[in-house]
Amino acid sequence: MRPFAATPRTAWIDPQPLRALILKATLLGQFLIRVDDETVELSSRPAQLLLAYLLLYPGVTHRRDQLAGLLWPGYLDRSARINLRNTIWQVRRALGPQFLF
């Protein structure tokens, strides 16, 4: 029986150096998010509220059930969590993979 030989793999390394991105948010008046002077399209009101809330409380761990209850009071827990999951997806898609939250 032949010994198991692992296939060599090459790690993918991004040739671009990491750089800081500047996120600017206008929360009063017209909602506006810009990343490195490019406007981020976020038309969903719940997505705007979620991002604004997270930006106002940086470095704080937020429980999903609390966020769901804050954004969708009066909804069944399951419906509010589904809405939150979809809203988080919208925000992540709009901001891109360079932002984690």
The first five atom37 places (N, CA, C, CB, O) and aatype in JSON, in Angstrom:
{
  "aatype": [12, 1, 14, 13, 0, 0, 16, 14, 1, 16, 0, 17, 9, 3, 14, 5, 14, 10, 1, 0, 10, 9, 10, 11, 0, 16, 10, 10, 7, 5, 13, 10, 9, 1, 19, 3, 3, 6, 16, 19, 6, 10, 15, 15, 1, 14, 0, 5, 10, 10, 10, 0, 18, 10, 10, 10, 18, 14, 7, 19, 16, 8, 1, 1, 3, 5, 10, 0, 7, 10, 10, 17, 14, 7, 18, 10, 3, 1, 15, 0, 1, 9, 2, 10, 1, 2, 16, 9, 17, 5, 19, 1, 1, 0, 10, 7, 14, 5, 13, 10, 13],
  "atom_mask": [
    [1, 1, 1, 1, 1],
    [1, 1, 1, 1, 1],
    [1, 1, 1, 1, 1],
    [1, 1, 1, 1, 1],
    [1, 1, 1, 1, 1],
    [1, 1, 1, 1, 1],
    [1, 1, 1, 1, 1],
    [1, 1, 1, 1, 1],
    [1, 1, 1, 1, 1],
    [1, 1, 1, 1, 1],
    [1, 1, 1, 1, 1],
    [1, 1, 1, 1, 1],
    [1, 1, 1, 1, 1],
    [1, 1, 1, 1, 1],
    [1, 1, 1, 1, 1],
    [1, 1, 1, 1, 1],
    [1, 1, 1, 1, 1],
    [1, 1, 1, 1, 1],
    [1, 1, 1, 1, 1],
    [1, 1, 1, 1, 1],
    [1, 1, 1, 1, 1],
    [1, 1, 1, 1, 1],
    [1, 1, 1, 1, 1],
    [1, 1, 1, 1, 1],
    [1, 1, 1, 1, 1],
    [1, 1, 1, 1, 1],
    [1, 1, 1, 1, 1],
    [1, 1, 1, 1, 1],
    [1, 1, 1, 0, 1],
    [1, 1, 1, 1, 1],
    [1, 1, 1, 1, 1],
    [1, 1, 1, 1, 1],
    [1, 1, 1, 1, 1],
    [1, 1, 1, 1, 1],
    [1, 1, 1, 1, 1],
    [1, 1, 1, 1, 1],
    [1, 1, 1, 1, 1],
    [1, 1, 1, 1, 1],
    [1, 1, 1, 1, 1],
    [1, 1, 1, 1, 1],
    [1, 1, 1, 1, 1],
    [1, 1, 1, 1, 1],
    [1, 1, 1, 1, 1],
    [1, 1, 1, 1, 1],
    [1, 1, 1, 1, 1],
    [1, 1, 1, 1, 1],
    [1, 1, 1, 1, 1],
    [1, 1, 1, 1, 1],
    [1, 1, 1, 1, 1],
    [1, 1, 1, 1, 1],
    [1, 1, 1, 1, 1],
    [1, 1, 1, 1, 1],
    [1, 1, 1, 1, 1],
    [1, 1, 1, 1, 1],
    [1, 1, 1, 1, 1],
    [1, 1, 1, 1, 1],
    [1, 1, 1, 1, 1],
    [1, 1, 1, 1, 1],
    [1, 1, 1, 0, 1],
    [1, 1, 1, 1, 1],
    [1, 1, 1, 1, 1],
    [1, 1, 1, 1, 1],
    [1, 1, 1, 1, 1],
    [1, 1, 1, 1, 1],
    [1, 1, 1, 1, 1],
    [1, 1, 1, 1, 1],
    [1, 1, 1, 1, 1],
    [1, 1, 1, 1, 1],
    [1, 1, 1, 0, 1],
    [1, 1, 1, 1, 1],
    [1, 1, 1, 1, 1],
    [1, 1, 1, 1, 1],
    [1, 1, 1, 1, 1],
    [1, 1, 1, 0, 1],
    [1, 1, 1, 1, 1],
    [1, 1, 1, 1, 1],
    [1, 1, 1, 1, 1],
    [1, 1, 1, 1, 1],
    [1, 1, 1, 1, 1],
    [1, 1, 1, 1, 1],
    [1, 1, 1, 1, 1],
    [1, 1, 1, 1, 1],
    [1, 1, 1, 1, 1],
    [1, 1, 1, 1, 1],
    [1, 1, 1, 1, 1],
    [1, 1, 1, 1, 1],
    [1, 1, 1, 1, 1],
    [1, 1, 1, 1, 1],
    [1, 1, 1, 1, 1],
    [1, 1, 1, 1, 1],
    [1, 1, 1, 1, 1],
    [1, 1, 1, 1, 1],
    [1, 1, 1, 1, 1],
    [1, 1, 1, 1, 1],
    [1, 1, 1, 1, 1],
    [1, 1, 1, 0, 1],
    [1, 1, 1, 1, 1],
    [1, 1, 1, 1, 1],
    [1, 1, 1, 1, 1],
    [1, 1, 1, 1, 1],
    [1, 1, 1, 1, 1]
  ],
  "atom_positions": [
    [[0.84, -1.16, 0.0], [0.0, 0.0, 0.0], [0.9, 1.25, 0.0], [-0.96, -0.01, 1.21], [1.86, 1.33, 0.76]],
    [[0.56, 2.21, -0.87], [1.36, 3.43, -0.96], [1.01, 4.38, 0.19], [1.13, 4.13, -2.32], [-0.15, 4.48, 0.59]],
    [[2.02, 5.06, 0.72], [1.71, 6.05, 1.75], [0.98, 7.24, 1.13], [3.02, 6.54, 2.46], [1.15, 7.56, -0.05]],
    [[0.17, 7.86, 1.94], [-0.6, 9.02, 1.49], [0.35, 10.19, 1.27], [-1.71, 9.41, 2.51], [1.15, 10.52, 2.14]],
    [[0.26, 10.8, 0.11], [1.08, 11.98, -0.2], [0.15, 13.15, -0.45], [2.01, 11.73, -1.44], [-0.72, 13.09, -1.32]],
    [[0.34, 14.19, 0.3], [-0.49, 15.39, 0.12], [-0.1, 16.1, -1.16], [-0.34, 16.34, 1.34], [1.08, 16.19, -1.51]],
    [[-1.09, 16.6, -1.85], [-0.84, 17.36, -3.06], [-0.33, 18.75, -2.67], [-2.13, 17.47, -3.94], [-0.96, 19.42, -1.85]],
    [[0.79, 19.18, -3.24], [1.27, 20.52, -2.89], [0.28, 21.58, -3.37], [2.66, 20.78, -3.51], [-0.28, 21.47, -4.46]],
    [[0.07, 22.58, -2.55], [-0.85, 23.66, -2.89], [-0.14, 24.99, -2.76], [-2.1, 23.63, -1.98], [0.72, 25.17, -1.9]],
    [[-0.5, 25.88, -3.61], [0.07, 27.22, -3.57], [-0.94, 28.14, -2.91], [0.44, 27.73, -5.0], [-2.11, 28.17, -3.29]],
    [[-0.49, 28.87, -1.94], [-1.37, 29.84, -1.28], [-1.51, 31.05, -2.18], [-0.82, 30.24, 0.12], [-0.53, 31.53, -2.76]],
    [[-2.73, 31.54, -2.29], [-2.97, 32.73, -3.09], [-2.64, 33.95, -2.25], [-4.43, 32.78, -3.6], [-3.16, 34.12, -1.15]],
    [[-1.79, 34.79, -2.78], [-1.4, 36.01, -2.08], [-1.75, 37.18, -2.97], [0.13, 36.02, -1.72], [-1.35, 37.23, -4.13]],
    [[-2.5, 38.11, -2.43], [-2.9, 39.3, -3.18], [-1.67, 40.18, -3.37], [-4.04, 40.08, -2.45], [-1.04, 40.57, -2.38]],
    [[-1.31, 40.5, -4.6], [-0.12, 41.33, -4.83], [-0.31, 42.77, -4.39], [0.25, 41.29, -6.28], [0.67, 43.5, -4.22]],
    [[-1.55, 43.2, -4.21], [-1.81, 44.56, -3.77], [-1.57, 44.66, -2.27], [-3.26, 44.99, -4.12], [-2.09, 43.84, -1.51]],
    [[-0.8, 45.64, -1.83], [-0.61, 45.79, -0.38], [-1.91, 46.24, 0.27], [0.52, 46.8, -0.08], [-2.73, 46.92, -0.35]],
    [[-2.07, 45.85, 1.51], [-3.25, 46.27, 2.25], [-3.17, 47.77, 2.5], [-3.38, 45.5, 3.59], [-2.1, 48.3, 2.79]],
    [[-4.3, 48.43, 2.38], [-4.33, 49.86, 2.65], [-5.61, 50.19, 3.39], [-4.23, 50.68, 1.34], [-6.61, 49.47, 3.3]],
    [[-5.56, 51.26, 4.1], [-6.73, 51.68, 4.86], [-7.75, 52.3, 3.92], [-6.34, 52.68, 5.97], [-7.4, 53.06, 3.02]],
    [[-9.0, 51.97, 4.12], [-10.08, 52.57, 3.36], [-10.76, 53.6, 4.24], [-11.09, 51.49, 2.88], [-10.89, 53.41, 5.44]],
    [[-11.19, 54.68, 3.63], [-11.86, 55.73, 4.38], [-13.36, 55.64, 4.09], [-11.3, 57.14, 3.99], [-13.79, 55.76, 2.95]],
    [[-14.13, 55.42, 5.15], [-15.57, 55.37, 5.04], [-16.12, 56.64, 5.65], [-16.16, 54.11, 5.74], [-15.84, 56.96, 6.81]],
    [[-16.9, 57.37, 4.87], [-17.54, 58.6, 5.35], [-19.04, 58.39, 5.33], [-17.14, 59.83, 4.48], [-19.6, 57.88, 4.35]],
    [[-19.7, 58.78, 6.4], [-21.14, 58.58, 6.52], [-21.82, 59.9, 6.85], [-21.46, 57.52, 7.6], [-21.4, 60.62, 7.76]],
    [[-22.87, 60.21, 6.11], [-23.75, 61.34, 6.41], [-25.05, 60.73, 6.89], [-23.96, 62.29, 5.16], [-25.76, 60.08, 6.12]],
    [[-25.35, 60.93, 8.16], [-26.52, 60.29, 8.75], [-27.67, 61.25, 8.98], [-26.13, 59.64, 10.06], [-28.81, 60.82, 9.15]],
    [[-27.4, 62.53, 9.0], [-28.46, 63.53, 9.17], [-28.8, 64.1, 7.81], [-28.02, 64.66, 10.16], [-27.92, 64.39, 7.0]],
    [[-30.09, 64.27, 7.55], [-30.51, 64.69, 6.22], [-30.53, 63.48, 5.3], [0.0, 0.0, 0.0], [-31.04, 62.43, 5.68]],
    [[-29.98, 63.64, 4.1], [-29.95, 62.51, 3.16], [-28.87, 61.53, 3.58], [-29.69, 63.01, 1.71], [-27.72, 61.91, 3.81]],
    [[-29.23, 60.25, 3.69], [-28.29, 59.2, 4.05], [-27.3, 59.03, 2.92], [-29.03, 57.85, 4.35], [-27.69, 58.85, 1.77]],
    [[-26.0, 59.08, 3.25], [-24.97, 58.95, 2.23], [-23.76, 58.25, 2.82], [-24.58, 60.34, 1.66], [-23.27, 58.62, 3.88]],
    [[-23.3, 57.23, 2.13], [-22.09, 56.5, 2.52], [-21.12, 56.58, 1.35], [-22.4, 54.99, 2.9], [-21.48, 56.34, 0.2]],
    [[-19.88, 56.94, 1.67], [-18.83, 56.99, 0.65], [-17.63, 56.2, 1.17], [-18.42, 58.48, 0.33], [-17.25, 56.3, 2.33]],
    [[-17.04, 55.42, 0.28], [-15.82, 54.67, 0.59], [-14.78, 55.14, -0.41], [-16.04, 53.1, 0.51], [-14.93, 54.96, -1.62]],
    [[-13.72, 55.75, 0.1], [-12.67, 56.33, -0.75], [-13.27, 57.2, -1.85], [-11.82, 55.22, -1.37], [-12.92, 57.05, -3.02]],
    [[-14.18, 58.09, -1.48], [-14.83, 59.05, -2.37], [-15.72, 58.43, -3.44], [-13.8, 59.87, -3.04], [-16.07, 59.09, -4.41]],
    [[-16.08, 57.16, -3.28], [-17.06, 56.52, -4.16], [-18.33, 56.28, -3.37], [-16.5, 55.18, -4.75], [-18.3, 55.72, -2.28]],
    [[-19.45, 56.71, -3.93], [-20.73, 56.56, -3.25], [-21.14, 55.09, -3.22], [-21.81, 57.4, -3.94], [-21.06, 54.37, -4.22]],
    [[-21.58, 54.67, -2.05], [-22.08, 53.3, -1.85], [-23.6, 53.36, -1.91], [-21.58, 52.68, -0.49], [-24.23, 54.1, -1.15]],
    [[-24.18, 52.59, -2.82], [-25.64, 52.56, -2.99], [-26.26, 51.62, -1.96], [-26.02, 52.12, -4.42], [-26.02, 50.42, -1.98]],
    [[-27.05, 52.2, -1.09], [-27.73, 51.41, -0.05], [-29.15, 51.98, 0.07], [-26.96, 51.46, 1.34], [-29.4, 52.85, 0.9]],
    [[-30.06, 51.49, -0.76], [-31.38, 52.1, -0.85], [-32.39, 51.55, 0.17], [-31.92, 51.89, -2.23], [-33.4, 52.2, 0.43]],
    [[-32.12, 50.39, 0.73], [-33.03, 49.8, 1.7], [-32.96, 50.57, 3.02], [-32.69, 48.3, 1.92], [-31.88, 50.73, 3.59]],
    [[-34.1, 51.03, 3.49], [-34.13, 51.79, 4.75], [-33.63, 50.96, 5.94], [-35.54, 52.27, 5.03], [-32.85, 51.48, 6.74]],
    [[-34.03, 49.69, 6.09], [-33.49, 48.9, 7.2], [-31.97, 48.73, 7.09], [-34.15, 47.52, 7.24], [-31.28, 48.74, 8.11]],
    [[-31.43, 48.58, 5.88], [-29.99, 48.46, 5.71], [-29.3, 49.76, 6.11], [-29.64, 48.1, 4.24], [-28.23, 49.73, 6.73]],
    [[-29.89, 50.89, 5.78], [-29.34, 52.18, 6.19], [-29.35, 52.31, 7.7], [-30.12, 53.33, 5.55], [-28.37, 52.76, 8.3]],
    [[-30.46, 51.93, 8.33], [-30.57, 52.02, 9.79], [-29.56, 51.1, 10.48], [-31.99, 51.67, 10.23], [-28.93, 51.49, 11.46]],
    [[-29.42, 49.89, 9.96], [-28.47, 48.95, 10.55], [-27.05, 49.48, 10.47], [-28.56, 47.59, 9.87], [-26.33, 49.48, 11.46]],
    [[-26.64, 49.94, 9.29], [-25.29, 50.45, 9.13], [-25.07, 51.68, 10.0], [-25.02, 50.79, 7.67], [-24.02, 51.81, 10.63]],
    [[-26.03, 52.58, 10.05], [-25.9, 53.77, 10.9], [-25.73, 53.38, 12.36], [-27.14, 54.69, 10.73], [-24.89, 53.94, 13.07]],
    [[-26.53, 52.41, 12.82], [-26.44, 51.96, 14.21], [-25.07, 51.37, 14.5], [-27.54, 50.92, 14.5], [-24.47, 51.67, 15.53]],
    [[-24.57, 50.53, 13.6], [-23.26, 49.91, 13.81], [-22.14, 50.95, 13.78], [-23.01, 48.84, 12.75], [-21.16, 50.82, 14.51]],
    [[-22.28, 51.97, 12.94], [-21.27, 53.02, 12.88], [-21.29, 53.9, 14.14], [-21.48, 53.88, 11.64], [-20.25, 54.4, 14.57]],
    [[-22.46, 54.09, 14.71], [-22.57, 54.91, 15.91], [-22.05, 54.2, 17.16], [-24.02, 55.32, 16.13], [-21.72, 54.85, 18.15]],
    [[-21.97, 52.88, 17.13], [-21.49, 52.11, 18.27], [-20.34, 51.19, 17.83], [-22.64, 51.28, 18.89], [-20.5, 49.96, 17.84]],
    [[-19.2, 51.77, 17.46], [-18.07, 50.94, 16.99], [-17.45, 50.16, 18.14], [-17.01, 51.82, 16.32], [-17.42, 50.61, 19.28]],
    [[-16.95, 48.98, 17.81], [-16.26, 48.17, 18.8], [-17.16, 47.46, 19.79], [0.0, 0.0, 0.0], [-16.67, 46.8, 20.7]],
    [[-18.46, 47.6, 19.62], [-19.42, 46.96, 20.53], [-19.94, 45.7, 19.85], [-20.6, 47.93, 20.91], [-20.28, 45.72, 18.67]],
    [[-20.01, 44.62, 20.6], [-20.6, 43.39, 20.08], [-22.11, 43.49, 20.22], [-20.05, 42.13, 20.81], [-22.62, 43.76, 21.31]],
    [[-22.81, 43.28, 19.13], [-24.27, 43.38, 19.12], [-24.85, 41.99, 18.89], [-24.76, 44.37, 18.03], [-24.45, 41.28, 17.96]],
    [[-25.78, 41.62, 19.72], [-26.46, 40.33, 19.54], [-27.47, 40.47, 18.42], [-27.15, 39.87, 20.86], [-28.16, 41.48, 18.29]],
    [[-27.56, 39.43, 17.6], [-28.47, 39.47, 16.46], [-29.93, 39.62, 16.89], [-28.32, 38.2, 15.62], [-30.69, 40.34, 16.25]],
    [[-30.31, 38.95, 17.97], [-31.7, 39.06, 18.4], [-32.04, 40.47, 18.86], [-31.98, 38.07, 19.52], [-33.17, 40.92, 18.68]],
    [[-31.06, 41.17, 19.46], [-31.3, 42.55, 19.89], [-31.42, 43.48, 18.69], [-30.18, 43.02, 20.81], [-32.28, 44.36, 18.66]],
    [[-30.55, 43.28, 17.68], [-30.63, 44.09, 16.47], [-31.95, 43.85, 15.74], [-29.45, 43.79, 15.53], [-32.59, 44.79, 15.26]],
    [[-32.35, 42.59, 15.67], [-33.61, 42.25, 15.0], [-34.78, 42.91, 15.71], [-33.8, 40.72, 14.94], [-35.68, 43.46, 15.07]],
    [[-34.78, 42.86, 17.04], [-35.85, 43.49, 17.81], [-35.85, 45.0, 17.68], [0.0, 0.0, 0.0], [-36.91, 45.62, 17.71]],
    [[-34.68, 45.59, 17.55], [-34.57, 47.04, 17.4], [-35.1, 47.49, 16.05], [-33.11, 47.49, 17.57], [-35.8, 48.5, 15.95]],
    [[-34.76, 46.75, 14.99], [-35.15, 47.16, 13.65], [-36.56, 46.72, 13.26], [-34.17, 46.6, 12.66], [-37.21, 47.38, 12.45]],
    [[-37.04, 45.62, 13.84], [-38.36, 45.11, 13.51], [-39.16, 44.82, 14.78], [-38.25, 43.84, 12.65], [-39.48, 43.66, 15.05]],
    [[-39.47, 45.84, 15.55], [-40.27, 45.6, 16.76], [-41.68, 45.15, 16.37], [-40.33, 46.88, 17.65], [-42.25, 45.63, 15.39]],
    [[-42.22, 44.25, 17.13], [-43.57, 43.77, 16.85], [-43.62, 42.61, 15.87], [0.0, 0.0, 0.0], [-44.67, 42.0, 15.7]],
    [[-42.5, 42.28, 15.23], [-42.46, 41.12, 14.34], [-42.2, 39.87, 15.17], [-41.37, 41.28, 13.24], [-41.64, 39.95, 16.27]],
    [[-42.61, 38.73, 14.66], [-42.24, 37.47, 15.29], [-40.72, 37.34, 15.25], [-42.92, 36.25, 14.58], [-40.08, 37.83, 14.31]],
    [[-40.13, 36.7, 16.26], [-38.68, 36.57, 16.34], [-38.08, 35.98, 15.07], [-38.3, 35.72, 17.53], [-37.07, 36.47, 14.55]],
    [[-38.71, 34.93, 14.58], [-38.19, 34.25, 13.39], [-38.18, 35.2, 12.18], [-39.03, 33.0, 13.08], [-37.21, 35.24, 11.43]],
    [[-39.26, 35.93, 11.99], [-39.35, 36.87, 10.86], [-38.33, 37.99, 11.0], [-40.76, 37.47, 10.76], [-37.69, 38.37, 10.02]],
    [[-38.17, 38.5, 12.21], [-37.2, 39.57, 12.44], [-35.77, 39.09, 12.18], [-37.32, 40.11, 13.88], [-34.97, 39.83, 11.6]],
    [[-35.45, 37.86, 12.59], [-34.1, 37.31, 12.34], [-33.85, 37.1, 10.85], [-33.91, 35.99, 13.09], [-32.75, 37.35, 10.36]],
    [[-34.86, 36.64, 10.12], [-34.73, 36.47, 8.67], [-34.51, 37.82, 8.01], [-35.98, 35.78, 8.08], [-33.66, 37.96, 7.13]],
    [[-35.28, 38.83, 8.43], [-35.1, 40.18, 7.89], [-33.7, 40.7, 8.18], [-36.16, 41.13, 8.47], [-33.07, 41.31, 7.32]],
    [[-33.22, 40.46, 9.39], [-31.89, 40.92, 9.76], [-30.82, 40.22, 8.91], [-31.62, 40.66, 11.25], [-29.89, 40.87, 8.43]],
    [[-30.96, 38.94, 8.71], [-29.99, 38.2, 7.88], [-29.94, 38.78, 6.48], [-30.36, 36.7, 7.83], [-28.85, 38.97, 5.93]],
    [[-31.1, 39.06, 5.89], [-31.14, 39.63, 4.55], [-30.56, 41.05, 4.52], [-32.58, 39.66, 4.04], [-29.89, 41.43, 3.56]],
    [[-30.8, 41.8, 5.57], [-30.29, 43.17, 5.65], [-28.78, 43.18, 5.81], [-30.94, 43.92, 6.81], [-28.1, 44.0, 5.19]],
    [[-28.24, 42.28, 6.62], [-26.79, 42.18, 6.77], [-26.16, 41.83, 5.42], [-26.41, 41.1, 7.84], [-25.11, 42.37, 5.06]],
    [[-26.8, 40.94, 4.68], [-26.3, 40.57, 3.36], [-26.27, 41.78, 2.43], [-27.16, 39.44, 2.76], [-25.32, 41.97, 1.68]],
    [[-27.33, 42.6, 2.47], [-27.38, 43.81, 1.63], [-26.25, 44.77, 1.96], [-28.73, 44.51, 1.8], [-25.62, 45.32, 1.06]],
    [[-26.0, 44.97, 3.25], [-24.93, 45.89, 3.67], [-23.57, 45.34, 3.25], [-24.96, 46.12, 5.19], [-22.74, 46.09, 2.73]],
    [[-23.34, 44.06, 3.48], [-22.06, 43.46, 3.09], [-21.84, 43.53, 1.59], [-21.99, 42.0, 3.56], [-20.73, 43.8, 1.13]],
    [[-22.88, 43.29, 0.82], [-22.78, 43.36, -0.63], [-22.48, 44.78, -1.09], [-24.09, 42.86, -1.28], [-21.69, 44.98, -2.01]],
    [[-23.1, 45.76, -0.46], [-22.9, 47.16, -0.85], [-21.49, 47.64, -0.49], [-23.94, 48.06, -0.18], [-20.86, 48.34, -1.28]],
    [[-21.0, 47.27, 0.69], [-19.69, 47.75, 1.13], [-18.54, 46.98, 0.5], [-19.58, 47.65, 2.63], [-17.47, 47.54, 0.28]],
    [[-18.76, 45.72, 0.21], [-17.69, 44.91, -0.37], [-16.99, 44.07, 0.68], [0.0, 0.0, 0.0], [-17.22, 44.24, 1.88]],
    [[-16.14, 43.16, 0.23], [-15.51, 42.2, 1.15], [-14.46, 42.8, 2.06], [-14.88, 41.1, 0.36], [-14.03, 42.15, 3.02]],
    [[-14.02, 44.02, 1.8], [-12.99, 44.62, 2.63], [-13.48, 45.06, 4.0], [-12.39, 45.77, 1.91], [-12.68, 45.35, 4.89]],
    [[-14.8, 45.12, 4.17], [-15.37, 45.51, 5.46], [-15.96, 44.3, 6.13], [-16.44, 46.61, 5.3], [-16.74, 43.56, 5.53]],
    [[-15.59, 44.09, 7.38], [-16.12, 43.0, 8.17], [-16.91, 43.56, 9.33], [-15.0, 42.07, 8.67], [-16.5, 44.52, 9.98]],
    [[-18.03, 42.97, 9.59], [-18.79, 43.31, 10.79], [-19.66, 42.16, 11.15], [-19.63, 44.58, 10.59], [-20.39, 42.22, 12.14]]
  ]
}
